[in-house]
Amino acid sequence: MIRLLKRLYARLWNSIAFRLTLNYGLLAILTTLILLAFIYFQVMGALHTQRYQQITATAQRMAIVFEDQGRNGLVKAINLTVSDRIDSERQAYLLVDAQNRRLAGNVDAPPTSHPSYLGLFEGEIIRNGSRQPGHFIAYHLTDGSVLFVGQDLSEIDNVTTLILQGIAAAIVLAMVLVMLGAYIFRRELEFRVGTIRQITRKVSAGQLSQRIPLSSAEDEFTMLNQDINTMLDRIEALMNGVRHVSDTIAHNLRTPLTRVTGRLRLAQQSDTSPEEMRQAAADAIAEIESLNVLFGKMLQLAEIESGVRRQAFRSRRLDSIVEDVYEMYSAVAEEDGKNLKLMPCEPIWVPGDADLLASACANLIENGLKFAHSCVTIELFVDSAGYAHVAVSDDGPGMPAAEFNRVGTRFYRLDASVAGHGLGLASVRAIMALHQGRLELADAGPGLQASMCLPANGHPDTLAQARSGNLQ
């Protein structure tokens, strides 16, 4: 039994919920004790003050009787007051002469423990052969006699006992309620946290599709569960993306490496001519350079997604960046026999990294030229929500709207026959995410319109938020 109680105690004490509730409960009890102590001293002070006023008023009334009627009149008044049986057991009267002989009253002898008899004092009296504590006032009369008027402390002692018993009962009840509340709170918290722990254990075991059930109550745990589910959604998406990227990388590596190996083995054959060897080496170098380009783009994506480049954000002229990229690709478009047009616009300022913005714009233009039949148009404008748009439209075949969400995924290509690795729009999406923007795709009728959407107006406060990644 003792061992069971020890285990139960250890289990309860190891619970942070139990300790928190217990600590707050004890703090509440301490606060209540301070309040009760204040009330106790106030009540006792009020009782003592009331007693002092009553004793003083009675003594003054007796002193007036002495002044009007003399000692004999005072003796009669004391005897009459004592004999009326009204509070006679609680009130004390004693009149003694100059030789300390008792003349009247219901007390056998003067109060002890206060020989000077100055003001209100506490002492013991002997009444009916027993000692009783009380409060007294002594009046020295003109004929040398001394009048003692007082009350015993039994009433105050009874009130004090009742108050202390009430305080003790309140403390015991409060301790029981605190322990019960701590236990109930621990059970409730354990129930709510237990669900989270079960799901996290399943997720850690590889079941990434597990989610925490949400309750209808809009409390802190519900919001926490929503945040955890959102995090799990993101983790699952990232893990699926990692698997996809890993599989795609393996595929993209295997095919060129197989070609490189085949050509090098061909060059190793004894009947291979020098010209064929040079061609095999050139083809192998081209394949390896293509792989270097692929790895370079992947490293650039990783750097962008890490957020390192955010610290270099400055207020940039987006129209100037787009114009520089336009001039660079105008010659390329002319060689391909296509028309690249840049629509005029007002200066547009955005917070960001100029090189990354230029790279994203170049990817959109290059993608547009790749699929356009004859014309690619670039437009810049700021919408009513304060976002700057760089819209690149082509007159090519376009793509189904159902593919819009998939385009921009790493290594995804709508047409596998077109050269490329499927990282261009993925890079644009990553750059837009770094700049707290987005990539939007729409039907250009005919063709496709790809737009970079960025927060405009690169003010200092906007820049500070962009660097910290908190720009909404």
PyMOL commands that set and color helices and strands:
alter all, ss='L'
color gray80, all
select helices_A, chain A and resi 2-13+16-83+154-204+220-268+274-306+308-312+318-335+354-371+401-403+424-434+460-468
alter helices_A, ss='H'
color red, helices_A
select strands_A, chain A and resi 91-96+102-105+120-127+130-140+146-152+314-317+339-342+349-352+375-382+387-394+438-443+448-455
alter strands_A, ss='S'
color yellow, strands_A
deselect
rebuild
show_as cartoon
